[in-house]
Amino acid sequence: DKKNEHLKTLENAPEKLQLFKADLLDYDGLYSAIVGCDGVFHVASPLPTHAVVDPE
C-alpha cells in the first residue's frame, strides 16, 4: 500500500514490522493480527452508520 511505504523504511522495519488490515468487528481476525506482538498501533476507527448527535 503506497500510503504505508514510509513505514517500511524505519530502522529494523524489514525484520520487525508487520502491517495488517483487519475488520474491527472481527475478534478472531484482530486477535490473529496482534497475538505475540510487543506493540500495536491502532490507526483505524469504525464509522457510524447513523448521525452522531453528541460525539463528545
C-alpha positions in Angstrom: 0.0 0.0 0.0 1.6 3.3 -1.1 0.4 5.3 1.9 2.4 2.9 4.2 5.6 2.7 2.2 7.4 5.2 4.5 6.9 2.8 7.5 8.9 0.2 5.7 12.0 2.5 5.8 12.1 2.7 9.6 15.0 1.2 11.4 14.6 -2.6 11.7 11.3 -2.5 9.9 12.2 -5.3 7.4 12.8 -7.6 10.3 10.3 -6.4 12.9 7.4 -4.6 11.3 4.3 -6.3 10.0 1.3 -4.4 8.7 -2.2 -5.9 8.8 -5.6 -4.9 7.6 -8.4 -6.3 9.7 -12.1 -5.8 10.3 -12.5 -4.1 13.7 -15.7 -6.1 14.3 -14.0 -9.4 13.7 -12.4 -10.5 17.1 -10.7 -13.6 15.7 -9.1 -11.5 12.8 -7.9 -8.9 15.2 -6.6 -11.4 17.6 -4.6 -13.3 15.0 -3.0 -10.0 13.9 -1.9 -9.0 17.4 -1.1 -12.2 19.2 2.6 -12.3 20.1 3.1 -8.6 19.4 5.2 -6.3 21.6 3.2 -3.3 20.5 0.2 -2.3 18.3 -0.6 1.0 16.6 -4.3 1.1 16.0 -5.0 3.8 13.5 -8.5 2.9 12.3 -11.9 3.7 13.6 -15.3 2.3 12.8 -17.5 4.8 11.0 -21.0 5.2 12.4 -23.9 4.3 10.0 -26.1 6.9 11.6 -25.9 10.6 12.5 -23.9 11.2 15.8 -25.9 13.7 17.9 -23.2 14.4 20.5 -19.7 13.0 19.7 -18.3 14.2 23.0 
